[in-house]
Amino acid sequence: MNASLKKKILNCDLCVVGGGLSGSFAALAAARHGAKVVVMQDRPMLGGNASSEIRMCPRGAKCRKPAEDAIYDRETGLISELEERQIYGNPTLVYSIWDATLYSMLRENENITLCLNTSCVDAEMDGGKIVSVTGWQGTTYTWVTVEAKLFADCSGDSILATLTGAEYRVGREAKSEFGETLAQDVADNHTMGMSILLGAKETDRPVKFTPPTFAKTFAKESDFASSGENSDENLPRDHEVGTNGCNLWWNELGGMVDSIHDTEELRDELLANIYGIWDHIKNQGDHGKENWDLDWV
Ligand SMILES: Cc1cc2nc3c(=O)[nH]c(=O)nc-3n(C[C@H](O)[C@H](O)[C@H](O)COP(=O)(O)OP(=O)(O)OC[C@H]3O[C@@H](n4cnc5c(N)ncnc54)[C@H](O)[C@@H]3O)c2cc1C
């Protein structure tokens, strides 16, 4: 830590590292029970995978049972509160308003201090106990140290395990490890991959698309064979694009390699894929998308 840079020290009951849905809800739950909470989040918004940056909104929080028994299951609690606020304040699902709604829920609680744009890079230990974590806030060029009674690692990638030397494992466990009958017989290191999605919109006139130079070329439908590590399962991949704001969930890579340390290379490849797929839709064959424009990647 460079001593000439500005430093800030915060004290609280609970420090939450990572402000995705798990971190945001952990912070809210604790704060509503009276705890003083600091959330250290490395992005400018909350939500993680569910934020406007990734658009993985938690649709799985509800499920429709077969029509005949007419039951509609929903997860309740904070996820339901967030959904209801979205229906009220963001009925057409504008992704930046989605971010703002979650941000409001945390900002409204005076027990919560948000440290956005702050990446946790260090942890101080006293024996086996964490006493503080330190993050770099890039927007203010400030080292932020948070001292707390308890810490929650909600970083998605277990940054505190690495920083503290805690025991952890990566991948899918074998049945024998925890006596789980539904686990596989032999453990492996597979995880979820990284994904890059696209949003598109229909306009009232033809729109040209010139791909960036790094885009891959998918001239034929069968060329999607090379577009993902699982792509031999179901060729050609479905590339019908709708107006829901996030399409092409299968543009995912990395679950069978190191989805943390290889992320930069995976991002480059996924970007080359997604622009190549849009080029294919617009310029290779008839996909009926002459009037459509790329809106978001
Ligand atoms: C393509 C795809 C499809 C998916 N489909 C489903 C599905 O159908 N159903 C389902 O249940 N789940 C699904 N998931 C998984 C789901 O999105 C994740 O399980 C969920 O988002 C995890 O939430 P989280 O808050 O734990 O982590 P995240 O959303 O990853 O949030 C962690 C946050 O911590 C921040 N962070 C990381 N490191 C640091 C650090 N050092 N300092 C500060 N902040 C840090 C990150 O920027 C992020 O904002 C899917 C995921 C993907 C990618």
The ligand as an SDF file (V2000), in Angstrom:
LIG
                    3D

 53 58  0  0  0  0  0  0  0  0999 V2000
  -24.9800  -16.7100  -18.0400 C   0  0  0  0  0  0  0  0  0  0  0  0
  -25.4180  -16.9290  -16.6150 C   0  0  0  0  0  0  0  0  0  0  0  0
  -26.6450  -17.5470  -16.3880 C   0  0  0  0  0  0  0  0  0  0  0  0
  -27.0740  -17.7650  -15.0860 C   0  0  0  0  0  0  0  0  0  0  0  0
  -28.2940  -18.3430  -14.8970 N   0  0  0  0  0  0  0  0  0  0  0  0
  -28.7580  -18.5230  -13.6420 C   0  0  0  0  0  0  0  0  0  0  0  0
  -30.0600  -19.0750  -13.4010 C   0  0  0  0  0  0  0  0  0  0  0  0
  -30.7880  -19.3740  -14.3280 O   0  0  0  0  0  0  0  0  0  0  0  0
  -30.4600  -19.2360  -12.1150 N   0  0  0  0  0  0  0  0  0  0  0  0
  -29.6490  -18.9170  -11.0670 C   0  0  0  0  0  0  0  0  0  0  0  0
  -30.0530  -19.0670   -9.9200 O   0  0  0  0  0  0  0  0  0  0  0  0
  -28.4250  -18.3920  -11.2640 N   0  0  0  0  0  0  0  0  0  0  0  0
  -27.9670  -18.1890  -12.5140 C   0  0  0  0  0  0  0  0  0  0  0  0
  -26.7390  -17.6520  -12.7160 N   0  0  0  0  0  0  0  0  0  0  0  0
  -25.8820  -17.4350  -11.5540 C   0  0  0  0  0  0  0  0  0  0  0  0
  -26.2230  -16.1770  -10.8200 C   0  0  0  0  0  0  0  0  0  0  0  0
  -26.1360  -15.0880  -11.6980 O   0  0  0  0  0  0  0  0  0  0  0  0
  -25.1980  -16.0610   -9.6960 C   0  0  0  0  0  0  0  0  0  0  0  0
  -25.2580  -17.2130   -8.9040 O   0  0  0  0  0  0  0  0  0  0  0  0
  -25.5120  -14.8660   -8.8200 C   0  0  0  0  0  0  0  0  0  0  0  0
  -25.4370  -13.6970   -9.5900 O   0  0  0  0  0  0  0  0  0  0  0  0
  -24.5090  -14.7950   -7.7130 C   0  0  0  0  0  0  0  0  0  0  0  0
  -24.7640  -13.6220   -6.9590 O   0  0  0  0  0  0  0  0  0  0  0  0
  -23.6760  -13.0810   -5.9870 P   0  0  0  0  0  0  0  0  0  0  0  0
  -24.2090  -11.8290   -5.3820 O   0  0  0  0  0  0  0  0  0  0  0  0
  -23.2250  -14.1530   -5.0920 O   0  0  0  0  0  0  0  0  0  0  0  0
  -22.4120  -12.7940   -6.9120 O   0  0  0  0  0  0  0  0  0  0  0  0
  -22.2160  -11.6930   -8.0560 P   0  0  0  0  0  0  0  0  0  0  0  0
  -23.4670  -11.3660   -8.7620 O   0  0  0  0  0  0  0  0  0  0  0  0
  -21.0550  -12.2000   -8.8630 O   0  0  0  0  0  0  0  0  0  0  0  0
  -21.7630  -10.4130   -7.2210 O   0  0  0  0  0  0  0  0  0  0  0  0
  -20.4900  -10.3090   -6.6480 C   0  0  0  0  0  0  0  0  0  0  0  0
  -20.0900   -8.8600   -6.6610 C   0  0  0  0  0  0  0  0  0  0  0  0
  -18.8480   -8.7360   -5.9620 O   0  0  0  0  0  0  0  0  0  0  0  0
  -18.0030   -7.8770   -6.6800 C   0  0  0  0  0  0  0  0  0  0  0  0
  -16.6150   -8.2020   -6.3510 N   0  0  0  0  0  0  0  0  0  0  0  0
  -15.8620   -9.2460   -6.7920 C   0  0  0  0  0  0  0  0  0  0  0  0
  -14.6200   -9.1860   -6.2850 N   0  0  0  0  0  0  0  0  0  0  0  0
  -14.5900   -8.0910   -5.4940 C   0  0  0  0  0  0  0  0  0  0  0  0
  -13.5710   -7.4790   -4.7040 C   0  0  0  0  0  0  0  0  0  0  0  0
  -12.3310   -7.9960   -4.6160 N   0  0  0  0  0  0  0  0  0  0  0  0
  -13.8630   -6.3370   -4.0330 N   0  0  0  0  0  0  0  0  0  0  0  0
  -15.1110   -5.7860   -4.1070 C   0  0  0  0  0  0  0  0  0  0  0  0
  -16.0980   -6.3150   -4.8540 N   0  0  0  0  0  0  0  0  0  0  0  0
  -15.8470   -7.4590   -5.5320 C   0  0  0  0  0  0  0  0  0  0  0  0
  -18.3500   -8.1610   -8.1500 C   0  0  0  0  0  0  0  0  0  0  0  0
  -18.0160   -7.0860   -9.0110 O   0  0  0  0  0  0  0  0  0  0  0  0
  -19.8680   -8.3110   -8.0640 C   0  0  0  0  0  0  0  0  0  0  0  0
  -20.5180   -7.0840   -8.2320 O   0  0  0  0  0  0  0  0  0  0  0  0
  -26.2680  -17.3850  -14.0040 C   0  0  0  0  0  0  0  0  0  0  0  0
  -25.0380  -16.7470  -14.2190 C   0  0  0  0  0  0  0  0  0  0  0  0
  -24.6180  -16.5250  -15.5090 C   0  0  0  0  0  0  0  0  0  0  0  0
  -23.2820  -15.8160  -15.7240 C   0  0  0  0  0  0  0  0  0  0  0  0
  1  2  1  0
  2  3  1  0
  2 52  2  0
  3  4  2  0
  4  5  1  0
  4 50  1  0
  5  6  2  0
  6  7  1  0
  6 13  1  0
  7  8  2  0
  7  9  1  0
  9 10  1  0
 10 11  2  0
 10 12  1  0
 12 13  2  0
 13 14  1  0
 14 15  1  0
 14 50  1  0
 15 16  1  0
 16 17  1  0
 16 18  1  0
 18 19  1  0
 18 20  1  0
 20 21  1  0
 20 22  1  0
 22 23  1  0
 23 24  1  0
 24 25  2  0
 24 26  1  0
 24 27  1  0
 27 28  1  0
 28 29  2  0
 28 30  1  0
 28 31  1  0
 31 32  1  0
 32 33  1  0
 33 34  1  0
 33 48  1  0
 34 35  1  0
 35 36  1  0
 35 46  1  0
 36 37  1  0
 36 45  1  0
 37 38  2  0
 38 39  1  0
 39 40  1  0
 39 45  2  0
 40 41  1  0
 40 42  2  0
 42 43  1  0
 43 44  2  0
 44 45  1  0
 46 47  1  0
 46 48  1  0
 48 49  1  0
 50 51  2  0
 51 52  1  0
 52 53  1  0
M  END
$$$$
